[in-house]
Amino acid sequence: MRIVVTGSLAYDYIMSFPGYFKDHLLMDRVHTLSVSFLVDSMKRMRGGVAGNIAYTLALLGERPLIVGTVGHDFGDYRQWMDEQGIDTSGIIAIPSEFTASCFINTDLANNQLVALYAGAMAHARDISIRHLGLGKDDLVVISPSDPEGMSRIATECRELGVPFLYDPGKQMPRLQPSQILDYLQDAFILIANDYELAMMAQKTGKSEKELIATPPLCVITRGAQGSTFYSAHGRERVEIPVAEAENRDPTGAGDAYLAGVIFGIARRFAIPVIGRIASLAAAYAIEQRGCQEHHFTPAEFSSRYIASFGPSPEMEAYARLKGAPTAPP
């Protein structure tokens, strides 16, 4: 299976607010909202949904191909991705633009306020996957990017007969109801958090149950409450626990989780194992500040999986393949 990841590539500006956003919001005045949050720290880091997903996939042993657009300031980022084993040949640089920038402010309850400057990402509507020679045994990830670009990739996947995973994510406010429903009709997998699912239902007029039942596989994450896999168009349900982690920063956890889902599907693992792999991948991301600052070897990942969830034939086979121990040290 070839894995193609489409979506945003960006520089993330990670900020920490030493309080709770809710303490500074006047609910009877939100129609004239004007509030400023003085942050304690800010750091520029590598990010973007496509970049984050591809990074964790590479850690797990995959070599994903990224398809996206970046600005003239992307050189160091591209070199770093090449060094991680990510195929960057599908990344197109727009000389007149800056790489997209995402400003993420997190409070003490891990609530986040996010603003995104599109920059070169706006040119994603002009890229295509037709020349890649993809087929029914491959998988395309459609993650947040320019809405028109997301629509184009979905259309091409449909016409080429290529399965695709649909991750609306932070572009949900920009997507039209017709776009959302159009994607879902042909998506192989839908992945969203519970808030995004509720927003999707509100925008489309469909119930959450109807949305879950549309694709063959739907994955809904609920933060510290774990996640749920719905297969057979919503008829079968599997609850997935979280992996224990030192909770430092949730930024990028959802992208790492998604990478774990893709990794498990590529290997045709059982759904309970796929979910636990995804949960553990998210735990690694949570334990570091930033979306691509975590690291693990296959041996370390296998050992921690077995320590957290117990043995499974799939992970023991993965451990042997990668030369990892089949039991925790």
Secondary structure, 3 states (H helix, E strand, C coil): CCEEEECCCEEEEEEECCCCHHHHCCHHHHHHCCCCCCCCEEEEEEECHHHHHHHHHHHHCCCCEEEEEEECCCHHHHHHHHHHCCEEEEEEEECCCCCEEEEEEECCCCCEEEEEECHHHHHHHHCCCHHHCCCCCCEEEECCCCHHHHHHHHHHHHHHCCCEEECCHHHHHHCCHHHHHHHHHHCCEEEEEHHHHHHHHHHHCCCHHHHHHCCCEEEEECHHHCEEEEECCCCEEEEECCCCCCCCCCCCHHHHHHHHHHHHHHCCCCHHHHHHHHHHHHHHHHCCCCCCCCCCCHHHHHHHHHHHHCCCHHHHHHHHHCCCCCCCC
